[in-house]
Amino acid sequence: MSWMPTNDPVLGDPTTCDALELIIVPRTRDLGDGFAVRRALPHGKRQMVGPFIFFDHFGPVQFIAGKGMDVRPHPHIGLATVTYLFDGKIMHRDSEGNIQEIAPGAMNLMTAGRGIAHSERTPDVERSVGQSMLGLQSWIALPQAAEEIAPSFQHFAAATLPMVQDTGFTARVIAGSAFGKASPVTMVSPWFYVEVNAKAGTAVPLDPDHEERAIYVVDGEVEIAGERHVGPTLLIFRPGDRITVRAKTDTRMMFLGGDALEGPRHIWWNFVSSSKERIEQAKQDWKTGRFAAVPNESEFIPLPE
């Protein structure tokens, strides 16, 4: 059952059967050096889609030689992060000792649980020559019973993730199941995440079996039920309706969603929890240095005042 209030269709009233529940045009934020971030979730009208509680689209950005991304160590609790790249590379380091270069098409799931710290930087080779970067970072809120699980990190190279090839489109199943394929990623609640690339004129179905579903149009233009939508935009759908997405131009999009959680979450900075008190504890833990350190890092992002 979804905690989000919704109205059932009224028999004989077609206006109550609109499959598209909400359209979100992500707000843009410039983080400096031309690094643009577009944030689709959380939104004033919708906190989550399934367990997806945070959705950022970063780039495209071009770093010249000697420059790069430098996100200093910072903490998380109560969530899992998914960093997914279309272009460029990022070096991930975390307080559990995981060091992993993130490349386009790979699945990288860091589960914070009771607490983890990590950094995200441009690898040395790419920094020396410069690189372009385009990608997405999502946060997956954990079920209440799993908010305090042990932190962990999973990495699956692009070549190990299931690929679907059909007439006019390809799909990479990053997490969960779609198009008859299942990702090897281990999850603590049911959710799905799929990259779809469709040629102009191609129709792609969105599985109606998932409780909550959305499509993030990264770039391109789609038509759904006679209405056109241009990326970047997040399209959130009513449960149960059969959806066909028709690409009007060559289009890259993400299918996402899953089972709704038991209720809303509190979000403060990088912390997500069903408990305000737990977030207050996490604030003090970071401020007083009780999070484990990230190896090979001497910097950190201070707690916001």
C-alpha positions in Angstrom: 0.0 0.0 0.0 1.2 3.5 -0.8 1.2 6.1 1.9 0.7 8.8 -0.7 -2.9 9.9 -1.0 -4.5 9.2 -4.3 -8.0 9.1 -5.9 -9.4 6.0 -7.6 -10.8 6.4 -11.1 -14.6 7.1 -11.2 -16.5 4.8 -13.5 -17.6 6.6 -16.7 -15.5 9.7 -16.0 -12.4 9.7 -18.3 -10.9 12.8 -16.6 -10.2 10.7 -13.5 -8.2 8.1 -15.5 -5.3 10.3 -16.5 -2.2 8.1 -16.2 0.2 11.0 -15.8 0.1 12.1 -12.1 2.7 14.8 -12.0 5.2 16.6 -14.3 8.4 17.9 -12.6 10.8 20.2 -14.5 14.0 20.0 -12.4 15.3 23.2 -10.9 18.8 24.1 -12.0 21.6 25.0 -9.6 25.1 26.1 -10.7 27.7 24.7 -8.3 30.5 26.7 -9.8 33.0 26.3 -12.7 30.0 25.8 -15.0 29.0 22.6 -13.2 25.2 22.5 -13.5 23.0 20.3 -11.4 19.2 19.8 -12.0 17.2 18.5 -9.0 14.0 16.7 -9.7 13.4 15.1 -6.2 12.5 15.9 -3.6 9.8 18.2 -4.9 7.2 20.4 -3.1 4.4 18.2 -4.5 6.2 14.8 -4.3 8.9 13.6 -1.9 9.4 10.1 -3.3 8.7 7.8 -6.3 8.9 4.4 -4.7 12.0 4.7 -2.5 13.7 7.3 -4.8 13.9 10.4 -2.5 16.6 12.4 -4.3 17.3 12.7 -8.0 20.1 14.9 -9.4 21.1 15.3 -13.0 24.7 16.8 -13.3 26.4 18.1 -16.4 27.1 18.1 -19.2 30.2 19.8 -18.1 33.7 20.0 -19.6 36.7 20.1 -17.3 39.9 21.4 -18.7 43.2 19.7 -18.0 44.1 20.1 -14.3 40.5 20.6 -13.2 37.9 18.2 -12.0 35.2 17.2 -9.5 36.3 17.4 -5.8 33.5 16.4 -3.5 35.3 16.2 -0.1 34.3 13.4 2.4 30.8 13.9 3.7 28.4 11.6 5.7 25.1 9.7 5.0 22.6 7.7 7.0 19.4 5.9 6.2 19.8 5.7 2.4 21.6 4.2 -0.5 23.2 6.2 -3.2 23.3 5.3 -6.9 25.9 7.1 -9.1 25.3 6.5 -12.7 27.4 8.0 -15.5 26.8 8.5 -19.2 30.1 10.3 -19.7 33.3 10.8 -17.7 34.7 9.0 -14.6 34.5 9.5 -10.8 36.7 8.0 -8.1 34.7 6.8 -5.2 36.3 6.3 -1.7 34.4 5.5 1.5 34.9 4.9 5.2 34.4 1.2 4.7 37.7 1.1 2.7 36.0 0.8 -0.7 37.9 2.5 -3.6 36.2 2.2 -7.0 36.5 4.1 -10.3 33.0 4.7 -11.6 32.7 4.5 -15.4 29.7 5.1 -17.8 27.0 2.4 -17.6 28.2 0.8 -14.4 26.0 0.3 -11.3 27.5 1.7 -8.1 25.2 1.3 -5.0 26.5 2.6 -1.7 24.3 1.7 1.2 24.8 4.0 4.1 22.5 2.3 6.7 23.7 3.4 10.2 26.4 5.6 8.7 29.1 6.0 6.1 31.3 8.8 4.8 32.6 9.1 1.2 34.3 11.3 -1.3 33.8 11.7 -5.0 36.7 13.1 -7.1 37.9 13.1 -10.7 40.5 10.3 -11.2 44.1 11.4 -11.6 44.4 10.3 -15.3 41.2 12.2 -16.3 42.2 15.2 -14.3 45.5 15.5 -16.0 44.0 15.5 -19.5 40.5 16.9 -18.8 37.2 15.2 -19.3 33.5 15.8 -20.0 31.0 14.5 -17.5 27.3 13.7 -17.6 25.4 11.6 -15.1 22.8 11.1 -12.4 22.9 10.6 -8.7 19.9 9.2 -6.8 19.2 8.4 -3.2 17.2 5.4 -2.3 15.5 5.8 1.1 15.7 2.6 3.2 12.7 0.9 4.8 12.3 1.7 8.5 13.5 -1.8 9.5 16.7 -1.4 7.4 17.6 2.1 8.2 20.4 1.0 10.7 21.9 -1.9 8.6 25.6 -2.1 8.2 27.1 0.1 5.5 28.2 -1.6 2.2 29.1 -0.9 -1.4 28.3 -2.8 -4.6 29.8 -2.3 -8.0 28.8 -4.0 -11.3 30.6 -3.0 -14.5 28.4 -2.1 -17.5 29.2 -5.3 -19.3 27.8 -7.4 -16.4 24.4 -5.7 -16.3 21.5 -7.2 -18.4 20.9 -5.5 -21.8 17.7 -5.6 -23.7 17.8 -5.0 -27.5 14.5 -4.5 -29.3 13.4 -2.8 -32.5 14.4 0.8 -32.1 15.5 0.8 -28.5 18.0 -0.6 -26.0 17.7 -0.9 -22.3 20.2 -1.5 -19.5 18.7 -3.0 -16.3 20.6 -1.3 -13.6 18.5 -2.5 -10.6 15.5 -4.6 -10.2 13.6 -6.2 -13.1 12.4 -4.8 -16.4 11.7 -6.2 -19.9 12.0 -9.7 -18.6 15.6 -9.2 -17.3 16.8 -8.9 -13.7 19.8 -7.0 -12.4 22.3 -8.8 -10.1 22.2 -5.9 -7.6 21.1 -6.9 -4.1 18.4 -4.6 -2.6 16.6 -4.3 0.7 13.3 -3.2 -0.8 11.8 -3.7 -4.3 12.8 -0.9 -6.7 13.9 -0.7 -10.3 16.2 1.6 -12.4 16.7 1.2 -16.2 18.5 3.3 -18.8 16.5 3.3 -22.1 17.8 4.7 -25.4 15.1 4.9 -28.1 15.3 6.0 -31.7 12.8 8.5 -33.1 9.5 6.9 -33.8 10.0 4.0 -31.4 7.3 3.0 -28.8 8.6 1.6 -25.5 6.3 0.1 -22.8 6.5 1.0 -19.1 5.8 -2.1 -16.9 2.5 -1.6 -15.0 3.4 -4.1 -12.3 5.5 -1.7 -10.2 3.6 0.2 -7.5 5.1 3.6 -8.2 6.7 4.6 -11.5 8.3 7.5 -13.3 10.3 8.3 -16.3 13.1 10.8 -16.3 13.7 12.2 -19.8 17.5 13.0 -19.8 17.5 14.4 -23.3 15.1 14.2 -26.3 11.4 14.4 -26.7 8.6 11.8 -26.0 4.9 11.6 -26.5 2.6 9.9 -24.0 -1.2 9.8 -24.6 -0.9 12.5 -27.2 1.1 14.9 -25.0 4.7 15.8 -25.8 7.4 16.2 -23.1 10.9 17.5 -23.7 13.9 16.6 -21.4 15.1 17.2 -18.9 11.8 16.4 -17.1 10.4 13.8 -14.6 7.1 12.3 -15.4 5.3 10.5 -12.6 2.5 8.0 -13.4 -0.6 6.7 -11.6 -0.3 3.1 -10.3 -1.5 0.3 -12.6 -2.0 2.1 -15.9 -0.4 0.8 -19.0 1.9 3.3 -20.4 3.5 3.5 -23.9 6.2 6.0 -24.4 6.9 7.1 -28.0 10.2 8.8 -28.8 9.6 11.8 -31.1 13.4 12.3 -31.4 16.3 10.1 -30.4 15.8 10.0 -26.7 17.7 8.9 -23.5 15.6 8.3 -20.5 15.5 6.5 -17.1 12.7 4.3 -16.0 12.5 4.2 -12.2 10.3 3.5 -9.2 9.3 0.7 -6.9 7.3 -0.1 -3.8 6.3 2.9 -1.6 7.8 3.1 1.8 5.8 3.0 5.1 5.6 6.8 5.2 7.5 10.1 4.5 11.1 10.7 5.6 12.9 13.5 7.2 15.8 15.0 5.1 18.5 17.2 6.4 21.6 17.8 4.4 22.9 14.3 3.6 20.8 12.5 6.2 17.6 10.7 5.6 15.6 9.0 8.4 12.1 8.2 9.7 13.2 9.8 13.0 14.1 13.4 13.6 16.0 12.4 16.7 18.2 10.0 14.6 19.1 12.9 12.3 20.0 15.1 15.3 22.3 12.3 16.5 23.9 12.0 13.0 24.6 15.8 13.1 26.5 15.5 16.4 28.3 12.3 15.2 29.7 14.2 12.2 30.4 17.4 14.1 32.4 15.5 16.8 34.2 13.1 14.4 32.5 9.9 15.3 32.0 8.8 11.7 34.9 6.6 10.5 37.4 8.4 8.3 37.8 7.9 4.5 41.2 6.4 3.8 43.7 8.7 1.9 41.6 11.8 2.6 42.6 14.7 4.8 39.7 17.0 4.0 36.0 16.9 4.9 32.9 19.0 4.4 31.9 20.6 7.7 28.4 20.3 9.1 26.3 23.2 7.7 25.5 25.8 10.3 
